[in-house]
Amino acid sequence: MPVVHITEFTDPACPWAYSAEPFRRRLDWLYGDALEWEPRLVGLSASPEEYLEKGFTPEAQSQAFRTIARDHGMPIDTSVRPRMEATIPACRAVVAARLHDRPRMRPLLRRLRIRHFRGELLDEQATIDGAARDAGIDPADLARWTADPATGSALAEDMAAAREPLPAALVLDERLANWSGGRRYTCPSYEIERLSDGVRIAVPGFQPFAAYDVVMANLVPGVRRADAPSSVEEVLRWTGTPLATKEVAVVCDMPLDRAREELGRVAVEEHVGADGLWTLPGA
């Protein structure tokens, strides 16, 4: 039974949200059903031109990806892409899944991320359709749900919420970003609420795992944390999705090189960037 509700402000294109996935997965492992997650989509860009107007070019994106991948260990194809891309179409697809097939929302978000960070353009229909199939959704169904006006309204509500940070978040201004109306959450940002009394804590922007760990320890000190996984294979079976070495290492609380060695014994790697994504044979 959930005791904590986490509103997660995110976007499938954000490399920081992608790089924080190991920490989100470790929280999920440690607290399990005590956590209730609610992803809400920030909507980073409506068109490629929005990035270009800010001076963010494919070359600048490539360099940023290279730095983030080096510093945080997630697999990212850092080659220069043919153009910048809008994120709104993918955000809209995730919201559509939330409204019409909620159990597949998180898998769709994940598969959009994987395709984006291995080099596909996130605003191309082929990318969204492929991610839908990966997540077990008929692309025709997703297209119909995405065209529903209710999906547009729900995405607009998500984007508006992301642009109204909690007062406590405004104190950590360096973890926020500008928009035309003021400041907004960056990805990933969490609003963590204890359901018993409504106490809510803002954790804006990318943070080390220790920041989330401290918040949880203070909010719900009585909730029992799960023991560490017995193997890397157990983690892959638990998630049911391809995982980066870094994700498995963080969930298992083991060094990266040890996780990679153990994964090599039981899983198959799809090489991406300087690392890869691991899947159990036949999964």
Secondary structure, 3 states (H helix, E strand, C coil): CCCEEEEEEECCCCHHHHHCHHHHHHHHHHHHHHEEEEEEECCCCCCHHHHHHCCCCHHHHHHHHHHHHHHHCCCCCCCCCCCCCCCHHHHHHHHHHHHHCHHHHHHHHHHHHHHHHCCCCCCCHHHHHHHHHHCCCCHHHHHHHHHCHHHHHHHHHHHHHHCCCCHHHHHCHHHEEEECCEEEECCCEEEEEECCCCCEEEECCCCCHHHHHHHHHHHCCCCCCCCCCCCHHHHHHHHCCCEEHHHHHHHHCCCHHHHHHHHHHHCEEEEECCEEEEECCCC
